[in-house]
């Protein structure tokens, strides 16, 4: 018997999204991008270790990245920052 592992939607983990995007506003752009890449890599590794299928991993990572970037833009626009 096999089971399909479905993770909780990472794009709905708003506290994590807020933390990551908030941090990204405080550092230079190249460091912020590196930080985001590292967070996404960790998410991929974690999902892979839990046995999540590769297509679902790609979907989750893309959704999570999109949620972080959307919140980052909201922060930058609302605070008058520049990317």
Buried (B, 14 or more C-beta within 10 A) or exposed (E): EEEEEEEEEBBEBEEBBEBBBEBBBEEEEEEBEEBBEEBBEEBBEEBEEEEBEEEBBEBBBEBBBEBBBEBBEEBBEEEEEEE
